[in-house]
Structures are given as structure tokens and as C-alpha cells.
Amino acid sequence: MEKNEIRVYTAQDSLQADMILETLKNNGIPAYKKDLGYASVMNIYGGYSNGGEEIYVAAENQEKAAEILEGMGYDLKA
């Protein structure tokens, strides 16, 4: 992924983040998630986090990713 990554969404938990990542991947958009706060510790010890996870894509894919997320029913303006 390029150095110009853009946060496109903050998922509520790791399950939602994984679902978003898979959908973006299936649409040809590389993406990754970044744990917020203690979410990474929860993922290590519990295998699941509800601490929030930010979703990042390359700047060039931001618009397409936003369209996909809105199509999934996520409000990007909140």
C-alpha cells in the first residue's frame, strides 16, 4: 500500500472491521485495520475486540471505498 493512506471508517469492533476489509478486498481495494486504544490487547488475549478499529485505504481508492461502505449501509458522515 502507498504511503498516502486515508482513514475511511472507524469500525465498532474487530468483527465489523474484518467484514469491511473482506468486502473491500473482494472489490479490489487493498485495506488494513488499526486497533484503537486497548483493542490490540483484547485481540491478542481474547481474539476479539470491541474497542474500535480504524480502516485505511490508499488515497487513490478513497472514493471507491466510500461508495462501497455507503452501499453496505455505513454512515460515513457520522
C-alpha positions as CSV (number, residue, x, y, z in Angstrom):
1,M,0.0,0.0,0.0
2,E,1.2,3.5,-0.7
3,K,2.4,6.0,1.9
4,N,-0.7,8.1,1.3
5,E,-3.2,6.1,3.4
6,I,-6.5,7.6,4.3
7,R,-8.8,6.5,7.2
8,V,-12.2,5.8,5.6
9,Y,-14.1,4.4,8.6
10,T,-13.9,3.5,12.2
11,A,-15.5,0.1,12.9
12,Q,-17.1,-0.6,16.2
13,D,-15.3,-3.9,16.7
14,S,-13.0,-6.4,15.1
15,L,-15.9,-8.4,13.6
16,Q,-17.2,-5.4,11.7
17,A,-13.7,-4.3,10.7
18,D,-13.0,-7.8,9.3
19,M,-16.3,-7.8,7.3
20,I,-15.4,-4.4,5.8
21,L,-11.8,-5.4,5.0
22,E,-13.1,-8.6,3.2
23,T,-15.7,-6.6,1.2
24,L,-13.1,-4.0,0.1
25,K,-10.7,-6.8,-0.8
26,N,-13.4,-8.5,-2.9
27,N,-13.8,-5.2,-4.7
28,G,-10.1,-4.9,-5.5
29,I,-9.3,-2.4,-2.8
30,P,-6.3,-3.2,-0.5
31,A,-7.0,-2.1,3.0
32,Y,-5.9,-2.6,6.6
33,K,-7.2,-2.0,10.1
34,K,-5.5,-0.3,13.0
35,D,-6.6,-1.1,16.6
36,L,-7.7,1.8,18.8
37,G,-6.6,2.1,22.4
38,Y,-6.5,-1.2,24.2
39,A,-8.2,-3.0,21.3
40,S,-4.9,-4.7,20.3
41,V,-4.6,-6.2,23.7
42,M,-8.1,-7.5,23.6
43,N,-7.4,-9.1,20.2
44,I,-4.3,-10.8,21.5
45,Y,-5.9,-12.2,24.7
46,G,-9.5,-12.6,23.7
47,G,-9.4,-13.0,20.0
48,Y,-12.0,-10.2,19.7
49,S,-12.1,-6.5,20.4
50,N,-14.9,-4.1,20.8
51,G,-12.6,-1.1,21.3
52,G,-12.8,0.2,17.8
53,E,-10.7,-0.3,14.7
54,E,-9.8,2.2,12.0
55,I,-10.0,1.1,8.4
56,Y,-7.3,2.6,6.0
57,V,-7.0,2.5,2.2
58,A,-4.7,4.2,-0.3
59,A,-5.7,7.8,-1.1
60,E,-6.4,6.8,-4.7
61,N,-9.0,4.3,-3.5
62,Q,-10.8,6.6,-1.0
63,E,-13.7,7.5,-3.2
64,K,-14.4,3.9,-4.4
65,A,-14.1,2.6,-0.8
66,A,-16.5,5.2,0.5
67,E,-19.1,4.2,-2.1
68,I,-18.7,0.6,-1.1
69,L,-19.1,1.4,2.6
70,E,-22.2,3.5,1.9
71,G,-23.6,0.6,-0.1
72,M,-23.1,-1.6,2.9
73,G,-25.2,0.8,4.9
74,Y,-22.4,2.6,6.9
75,D,-22.8,6.3,7.5
76,L,-19.5,8.0,6.7
77,K,-20.7,11.4,7.8
78,A,-21.1,10.5,11.5
